């Protein structure tokens, strides 16, 4: 009797296969992208904030943030492994999602006892490995989406995926900072790991991915097949890059920052701590910035469909530099030039007016960043050759991650050498270079009506 009751109870709580229904598929990809965003927000926002609060210098924090983007810059190389090394029994994509999300939890727990103030190299190495698994997870999720989403679901699904990433960033960044005063920073590693583990149990674990199409018999080992896939990727992408003038110019566009970046990377986290913001206020600032960027990202894409990609993108790129230049002027005006450690004895009290300006300009920047991001991604879709869309678009996105990596690194060093006003000015000026490339791209087709 007890055994039968237990079996009935287990059946009653059996988790659904979300891929089996339209609503389930939409919910599944929202939650899977949520797990991408949570650790990204945690490391880039919450961890960076605590690093500065505990006395690490801007150059070290900038190098740490820059290293986080390296796996995302080369994630195209993970695709052939996901495609070739898979099993229909476990689900070709589901297997990789389960494995990578499990390892994301393991690496976060491994980083928890490591002090980034005394062993930054080890902490960075562990988080770098974590990001390798996270980038591979992204490749597997996108591959699963391509295979299971129907044509009439893809638009809404992509919006939900992007929204899930934003929500995850807010939870891992601002949410953790708001939670830190209550449970302590070390305990937030458990919170982030638990969130990823919960989604893993609810979404990919009960998922039933249908077998993929039969594979062609491979000559030699699977590793050799991976090598062939990598070679094919490079060849196809290379041909697509030179297939049109717009596609070729887009390479250089992807390697340049689209506007100012300083008010969204490690420099902003450093400055927030130096200006006396506690974790709660930094968390609220992050939530406000995320909400604004997410909403205006949708508006930016809508405007670009009606007014033209290049025209709107140029306007929004210039828009991101305005708060950047204004912050440089304000820092110079109030004499807050060089970084000041929050642990320094007798450090000056930040002027209230400067703190208010920082809030206003950071939120203003978030508006233009959202507008720009909504158009910036679309312009790469416009120039991508449909026959090799997956490889070419992935390559453009990888180059964009290279920009985040080198920008965060050079800004951390520049702040220590020249101070905040000069670094902010250079960031804004360098961000305007991409505007001058847009006229050389020519018409972009459907995405550039004017």
FENNOR-V535196 format. One record per pair of residues at least 12 apart in sequence whose ideal C-beta (glycine too) atoms are under 10 Angstrom apart, sorted by sequence separation. I is the first residue (numbers start at 0). J is the second residue. If there is no record, write none. Layout:
i;j
I;J
I;J
This chain:
i;j
48;60
109;121
110;122
113;125
144;156
148;160
175;187
178;190
299;311
302;314
303;315
335;347
379;391
380;392
383;395
410;422
413;425
17;30
47;60
50;63
81;94
82;95
109;122
110;123
113;126
144;157
174;187
175;188
178;191
268;281
271;284
299;312
302;315
334;347
379;392
382;395
409;422
410;423
413;426
17;31
46;60
47;61
50;64
81;95
110;124
111;125
267;281
271;285
333;347
335;349
80;95
81;96
110;125
175;190
299;314
335;350
379;394
380;395
410;425
47;63
109;125
110;126
144;160
171;187
174;190
175;191
299;315
333;349
334;350
376;392
379;395
409;425
410;426
46;63
47;64
108;125
109;126
174;191
267;284
268;285
333;350
378;395
379;396
409;426
46;64
77;95
81;99
107;125
110;128
267;285
332;350
335;353
106;125
107;126
109;128
110;129
141;160
171;190
333;352
334;353
376;395
379;398
43;63
44;64
47;67
105;125
106;126
109;129
140;160
170;190
171;191
174;194
295;315
332;352
333;353
376;396
379;399
406;426
409;429
42;63
43;64
46;67
106;127
170;191
267;288
329;350
332;353
333;354
42;64
77;99
106;128
107;129
335;357
105;128
106;129
171;194
329;352
330;353
333;356
376;399
406;429
43;67
105;129
106;130
167;191
170;194
171;195
329;353
332;356
375;399
406;430
42;67
43;68
103;128
104;129
106;131
263;288
102;128
103;129
106;132
262;288
329;355
330;356
102;129
103;130
105;132
106;133
137;164
167;194
326;353
329;356
330;357
39;67
103;131
104;132
167;195
328;356
329;357
38;67
39;68
102;131
103;132
263;292
99;129
102;132
103;133
326;356
329;359
101;132
102;133
167;198
325;356
326;357
329;360
402;433
39;71
99;131
100;132
103;135
99;132
100;133
102;135
103;136
326;359
98;132
99;133
102;136
322;356
325;359
326;360
99;134
163;198
325;360
326;361
99;135
100;136
324;360
95;132
98;135
99;136
322;359
323;360
326;363
98;136
99;137
322;360
325;363
326;364
96;135
97;136
99;138
100;139
321;360
322;361
325;364
95;135
96;136
99;139
100;140
322;362
95;136
96;137
98;139
99;140
322;363
323;364
96;138
97;139
321;363
322;364
95;138
96;139
321;364
322;365
95;139
96;140
319;363
320;364
322;366
323;367
94;139
95;140
318;363
319;364
322;367
92;138
93;139
96;142
318;364
319;365
321;367
322;368
92;139
95;142
96;143
319;366
320;367
91;139
92;140
95;143
318;366
319;367
90;139
92;141
318;367
319;368
92;142
93;143
317;367
318;368
319;369
91;142
92;143
315;366
316;367
319;370
63;115
91;143
92;144
315;367
318;370
319;371
90;143
92;145
314;367
315;368
318;371
319;372
77;131
81;135
85;139
92;146
258;312
315;369
316;370
317;371
60;115
77;132
80;135
81;136
91;146
92;147
257;312
258;313
315;370
316;371
59;115
63;119
67;123
74;130
82;138
257;313
263;319
270;326
314;370
315;371
59;116
62;119
63;120
66;123
70;127
74;131
77;134
78;135
81;138
82;139
85;142
258;315
259;316
262;319
314;371
315;372
66;124
69;127
70;128
73;131
76;134
77;135
80;138
81;139
257;315
258;316
259;317
261;319
312;370
313;371
315;373
316;374
375;433
382;440
60;119
63;122
64;123
67;126
70;129
71;130
74;133
75;134
76;135
77;136
79;138
80;139
81;140
136;195
147;206
257;316
258;317
259;318
260;319
261;320
267;326
311;370
312;371
315;374
316;375
371;430
378;437
381;440
382;441
55;115
59;119
63;123
66;126
67;127
70;130
71;131
74;134
77;137
78;138
81;141
82;142
143;203
252;312
256;316
258;318
259;319
262;322
263;323
266;326
270;330
311;371
314;374
315;375
53;114
55;116
62;123
66;127
69;130
70;131
73;134
74;135
77;138
78;139
81;142
147;208
255;316
258;319
259;320
261;322
262;323
274;335
312;373
313;374
381;442
382;443
34;96
53;115
54;116
67;129
68;130
69;131
70;132
71;133
72;134
74;136
76;138
77;139
81;143
133;195
146;208
147;209
257;319
258;320
259;321
261;323
273;335
311;373
312;374
378;440
381;443
382;444
53;116
63;126
67;130
70;133
71;134
74;137
75;138
78;141
140;203
143;206
146;209
256;319
258;321
259;322
260;323
311;374
312;375
380;443
381;444
46;110
55;119
59;123
63;127
66;130
70;134
74;138
78;142
139;203
245;309
256;320
259;323
262;326
310;374
381;445
382;446
31;96
34;99
35;100
38;103
42;107
50;115
69;134
70;135
143;208
146;211
258;323
259;324
261;326
270;335
273;338
274;339
309;374
312;377
378;443
380;445
381;446
382;447
34;100
37;103
38;104
41;107
49;115
50;116
67;133
68;134
71;137
146;212
261;327
272;338
273;339
275;341
308;374
311;377
312;378
377;443
380;446
381;447
49;116
70;137
74;141
136;203
259;326
272;339
273;340
274;341
299;366
303;370
307;374
308;375
311;378
379;446
35;103
38;106
42;110
259;327
270;338
272;340
273;341
298;366
299;367
302;370
306;374
378;446
31;100
34;103
38;107
46;115
50;119
142;211
269;338
272;341
299;368
300;369
308;377
309;378
377;446
378;447
34;104
37;107
273;343
291;361
292;362
295;365
299;369
300;370
303;373
304;374
308;378
275;346
287;358
291;362
294;365
295;366
298;369
299;370
302;373
303;374
18;90
50;122
266;338
269;341
290;362
291;363
292;364
293;365
294;366
295;367
296;368
297;369
298;370
299;371
300;372
301;373
302;374
303;375
308;380
309;381
374;446
112;185
273;346
275;348
276;349
284;357
288;361
291;364
292;365
295;368
296;369
297;370
299;372
300;373
301;374
304;377
308;381
338;411
111;185
275;349
280;354
284;358
287;361
288;362
291;365
292;366
295;369
296;370
299;373
300;374
303;377
308;382
18;93
111;186
274;349
283;358
287;362
288;363
290;365
291;366
292;367
294;369
295;370
296;371
298;373
299;374
300;375
303;378
46;122
111;187
112;188
273;349
274;350
275;351
285;361
288;364
289;365
291;367
292;368
293;369
294;370
295;371
296;372
297;373
299;375
300;376
338;414
111;188
274;351
284;361
288;365
291;368
292;369
295;372
296;373
299;376
300;377
337;414
338;415
110;188
111;189
275;353
276;354
280;358
284;362
287;365
288;366
291;369
292;370
295;373
296;374
299;377
303;381
336;414
337;415
109;188
270;349
274;353
275;354
290;369
291;370
292;371
293;372
296;375
337;416
46;126
108;188
111;191
274;354
285;365
288;368
289;369
292;372
293;373
296;376
337;417
338;418
42;123
107;188
108;189
111;192
276;357
284;365
288;369
292;373
336;417
337;418
338;419
107;189
110;192
274;356
276;358
336;418
337;419
107;190
108;191
270;353
271;354
274;357
335;418
336;419
337;420
42;126
107;191
108;192
273;357
274;358
335;419
336;420
41;126
107;192
335;420
336;421
106;192
107;193
271;357
334;420
42;129
104;191
105;192
270;357
271;358
331;418
38;126
41;129
42;130
103;191
104;192
107;195
330;418
331;419
332;420
103;192
104;193
107;196
330;419
331;420
104;194
267;357
271;361
329;419
330;420
331;421
38;129
39;130
42;133
104;195
270;361
327;418
329;420
330;421
38;130
103;195
104;196
327;419
328;420
330;422
331;423
103;196
326;419
327;420
330;423
331;424
38;132
39;133
101;195
184;278
267;361
326;420
327;421
329;423
330;424
38;133
100;195
101;196
104;199
176;271
262;357
327;422
328;423
37;133
100;196
103;199
172;268
324;420
327;423
328;424
36;133
180;277
181;278
267;364
326;423
327;424
35;133
100;198
101;199
179;277
180;278
181;279
262;360
263;361
325;423
326;424
327;425
34;133
35;134
100;199
179;278
180;279
262;361
323;422
324;423
327;426
99;199
100;200
176;276
178;278
179;279
262;362
323;423
324;424
326;426
327;427
35;136
176;277
177;278
178;279
262;363
263;364
322;423
323;424
326;427
34;136
35;137
97;199
100;202
101;203
176;278
177;279
179;281
180;282
262;364
263;365
323;425
324;426
325;427
34;137
96;199
100;203
175;278
176;279
177;280
179;282
261;364
262;365
320;423
323;426
324;427
32;136
99;203
100;204
176;280
177;281
178;282
260;364
320;424
323;427
324;428
31;136
32;137
35;140
97;202
98;203
173;278
176;281
177;282
259;364
262;367
263;368
322;427
323;428
31;137
34;140
96;202
97;203
173;279
176;282
177;283
258;364
262;368
320;426
321;427
96;203
97;204
175;282
176;283
319;426
320;427
323;430
31;139
32;140
95;203
96;204
173;281
174;282
176;284
177;285
259;367
260;368
319;427
320;428
31;140
32;141
93;202
94;203
97;206
172;281
173;282
176;285
177;286
258;367
259;368
320;429
31;141
93;203
96;206
172;282
173;283
175;285
176;286
258;368
317;427
320;430
92;203
93;204
173;284
174;285
257;368
319;430
320;431
28;140
31;143
32;144
96;208
173;285
174;286
258;370
259;371
319;431
27;140
28;141
31;144
90;203
93;206
169;282
172;285
173;286
258;371
317;430
92;206
93;207
94;208
171;285
172;286
173;287
257;371
258;372
316;430
317;431
320;434
28;143
93;208
173;288
257;372
316;431
27;143
28;144
90;206
92;208
169;285
170;286
172;288
173;289
316;432
27;144
90;207
91;208
168;285
169;286
172;289
173;290
257;374
258;375
316;433
317;434
90;208
91;209
169;287
257;375
313;431
316;434
24;143
28;147
89;208
90;209
91;210
92;211
169;288
170;289
24;144
27;147
28;148
90;210
91;211
168;288
169;289
313;433
314;434
27;148
87;208
90;211
168;289
169;290
257;378
312;433
313;434
316;437
87;209
88;210
253;375
312;434
313;435
24;147
25;148
87;210
91;214
166;289
252;375
313;436
24;148
28;152
32;156
36;160
40;164
44;168
48;172
86;210
87;211
165;289
166;290
168;292
169;293
313;437
18;143
24;149
32;157
35;160
36;161
39;164
40;165
43;168
44;169
46;171
47;172
165;290
168;293
253;378
309;434
312;437
313;438
33;159
36;162
37;163
40;166
41;167
45;171
46;172
49;175
85;211
87;213
252;378
253;379
21;148
25;152
28;155
29;156
32;159
33;160
36;163
37;164
40;167
41;168
44;171
45;172
48;175
49;176
52;179
87;214
165;292
166;293
252;379
309;436
310;437
18;146
21;149
24;152
28;156
32;160
35;163
36;164
39;167
40;168
43;171
44;172
45;173
48;176
165;293
309;437
18;147
27;156
28;157
29;158
30;159
31;160
32;161
33;162
34;163
35;164
36;165
37;166
38;167
39;168
40;169
41;170
42;171
43;172
44;173
45;174
46;175
82;211
85;214
164;293
165;294
249;378
308;437
309;438
18;148
21;151
25;155
29;159
30;160
32;162
33;163
34;164
36;166
37;167
38;168
40;170
41;171
42;172
44;174
45;175
49;179
249;379
252;382
21;152
25;156
28;159
29;160
32;163
33;164
36;167
37;168
40;171
41;172
44;175
45;176
48;179
53;184
83;214
162;293
165;296
309;440
24;156
27;159
28;160
29;161
31;163
32;164
33;165
35;167
36;168
37;169
39;171
40;172
44;176
45;177
52;184
82;214
161;293
249;381
250;382
308;440
309;441
25;158
26;159
27;160
29;162
30;163
31;164
32;165
33;166
34;167
35;168
36;169
37;170
38;171
39;172
40;173
41;174
45;178
245;378
246;379
249;382
309;442
21;155
25;159
29;163
32;166
33;167
36;170
37;171
40;174
41;175
45;179
83;217
162;296
248;382
249;383
308;442
309;443
21;156
24;159
25;160
28;163
29;164
32;167
33;168
36;171
37;172
40;175
41;176
49;184
161;296
162;297
246;381
247;382
307;442
308;443
312;447
30;166
31;167
35;171
36;172
40;176
48;184
49;185
85;221
161;297
245;381
246;382
307;443
308;444
311;447
26;163
29;166
30;167
33;170
34;171
37;174
84;221
245;382
246;383
308;445
309;446
310;447
29;167
33;171
37;175
46;184
49;187
83;221
84;222
158;296
244;382
245;383
246;384
308;446
309;447
310;448
311;449
45;184
83;222
158;297
243;382
264;403
307;446
308;447
310;449
83;223
84;224
242;382
263;403
266;406
307;447
308;448
309;449
46;187
80;221
83;224
84;225
242;383
243;384
253;394
254;395
265;406
266;407
269;410
304;445
306;447
307;448
308;449
45;187
46;188
80;222
82;224
83;225
158;300
240;382
242;384
249;391
253;395
257;399
260;402
264;406
265;407
269;411
304;446
306;448
307;449
45;188
79;222
82;225
83;226
239;382
252;395
253;396
255;398
256;399
260;403
263;406
264;407
265;408
267;410
303;446
304;447
305;448
306;449
81;225
83;227
239;383
240;384
242;386
250;394
253;397
254;398
255;399
263;407
264;408
266;410
270;414
303;447
304;448
305;449
79;224
80;225
83;228
239;384
242;387
246;391
250;395
253;398
254;399
257;402
261;406
265;410
266;411
269;414
303;448
41;187
45;191
79;225
82;228
83;229
238;384
239;385
249;395
252;398
253;399
256;402
260;406
261;407
264;410
265;411
273;419
300;446
41;188
78;225
79;226
81;228
239;386
240;387
251;398
252;399
253;400
254;401
255;402
256;403
259;406
260;407
264;411
266;413
79;227
80;228
236;384
238;386
239;387
250;398
253;401
254;402
266;414
41;190
42;191
76;225
79;228
80;229
235;384
238;387
239;388
242;391
246;395
249;398
253;402
256;405
261;410
265;414
270;419
41;191
78;228
79;229
237;387
256;406
260;410
269;419
40;191
41;192
78;229
79;230
235;386
236;387
239;390
240;391
254;405
255;406
76;228
79;231
235;387
239;391
261;413
37;190
38;191
41;194
76;229
79;232
234;387
236;389
237;390
238;391
239;392
261;414
266;419
270;423
37;191
38;192
75;229
78;232
235;389
236;390
237;391
240;394
37;192
232;387
235;390
236;391
239;394
240;395
38;194
76;232
231;387
234;390
235;391
236;392
266;422
34;191
37;194
38;195
75;232
76;233
232;389
233;390
236;393
237;394
266;423
37;195
75;233
232;390
236;394
261;419
231;390
232;391
235;394
236;395
34;194
35;195
266;426
33;194
34;195
37;198
75;236
232;393
233;394
236;397
261;422
262;423
33;195
34;196
232;394
261;423
264;426
34;197
261;424
34;198
259;423
261;425
262;426
33;198
34;199
259;424
261;426
262;427
32;198
259;425
260;426
261;427
30;197
31;198
259;426
260;427
30;198
31;199
34;202
258;426
259;427
30;199
33;202
34;203
258;427
259;428
260;429
261;430
256;426
259;429
260;430
27;198
30;201
31;202
256;427
258;429
259;430
30;202
31;203
258;430
259;431
29;202
30;203
256;429
257;430
258;431
27;201
28;202
255;429
256;430
257;431
26;201
27;202
31;206
255;430
256;431
257;432
258;433
26;202
27;203
255;431
256;432
257;433
258;434
255;432
256;433
257;434
255;433
23;202
27;206
254;433
255;434
252;432
253;433
255;435
251;432
252;433
255;436
251;433
252;434
23;206
17;201
18;202
252;436
17;202
18;203
251;436
252;437
14;200
15;201
16;202
17;203
14;201
18;205
19;206
249;436
252;439
14;202
17;205
18;206
19;207
248;436
251;439
252;440
16;205
17;206
18;207
248;437
14;204
15;205
16;206
17;207
18;208
248;438
14;205
15;206
16;207
18;209
248;439
249;440
13;205
14;206
15;207
16;208
247;439
248;440
247;440
248;441
245;439
246;440
249;443
244;439
245;440
68;264
244;440
245;441
243;440
244;441
245;442
246;443
67;265
243;441
244;442
245;443
65;264
245;444
64;264
65;265
243;443
64;265
243;444
63;265
64;266
245;447
61;264
62;265
60;264
61;265
64;268
165;369
60;265
61;266
59;265
60;266
58;265
61;268
57;265
60;268
61;269
57;266
60;269
57;268
161;372
57;269
60;272
161;373
56;269
57;270
51;265
55;269
50;265
161;376
52;268
57;273
47;264
48;265
51;268
52;269
47;265
50;268
51;269
44;263
47;266
48;267
49;268
50;269
51;270
52;271
53;272
43;263
47;267
48;268
51;271
52;272
43;264
44;265
47;268
48;269
51;272
52;273
43;265
46;268
47;269
50;272
51;273
44;267
45;268
48;271
49;272
44;268
47;271
48;272
43;268
47;272
52;277
52;278
44;271
48;276
49;278
52;281
48;278
45;278
48;281
48;282
45;281
44;281
45;282
48;285
44;282
45;285
44;285
145;388
44;288
145;389
40;285
44;289
142;389
141;389
40;289
141;392
141;393
36;289
138;393
137;393
137;396
134;397
134;400
57;337
58;338
57;338
56;338
57;340
56;340
55;340
54;340
51;338
53;340
54;341
52;340
53;341
54;342
51;340
52;341
53;342
54;343
51;341
52;342
51;342
78;389
78;390
75;389
75;390
78;393
75;391
77;393
75;392
75;393
74;393
75;394
75;395
75;396
76;397
74;396
75;397
74;397
75;398
72;396
73;397
71;396
72;397
71;397
72;398
74;400
72;399
73;400
71;399
72;400
73;401
68;397
71;400
72;401
70;400
71;401
72;402
68;399
69;400
72;403
68;400
69;401
71;403
72;404
67;400
68;401
71;404
72;405
68;402
69;403
70;404
68;403
69;404
65;401
67;403
68;404
67;404
68;405
65;403
66;404
68;406
64;403
65;404
68;407
64;404
65;405
67;407
68;408
65;406
66;407
62;404
64;406
65;407
66;408
64;407
65;408
63;407
64;408
65;409
61;406
62;407
63;408
65;410
61;407
62;408
64;410
65;411
60;407
61;408
62;409
64;411
61;409
63;411
61;410
62;411
58;408
60;410
61;411
62;412
58;409
60;411
61;412
58;410
59;411
61;413
57;410
58;411
59;412
61;414
57;411
58;412
60;414
61;415
56;411
57;412
58;413
56;412
57;413
58;414
59;415
57;414
58;415
56;414
57;415
58;416
56;415
43;403
47;407
57;419
43;407
57;422
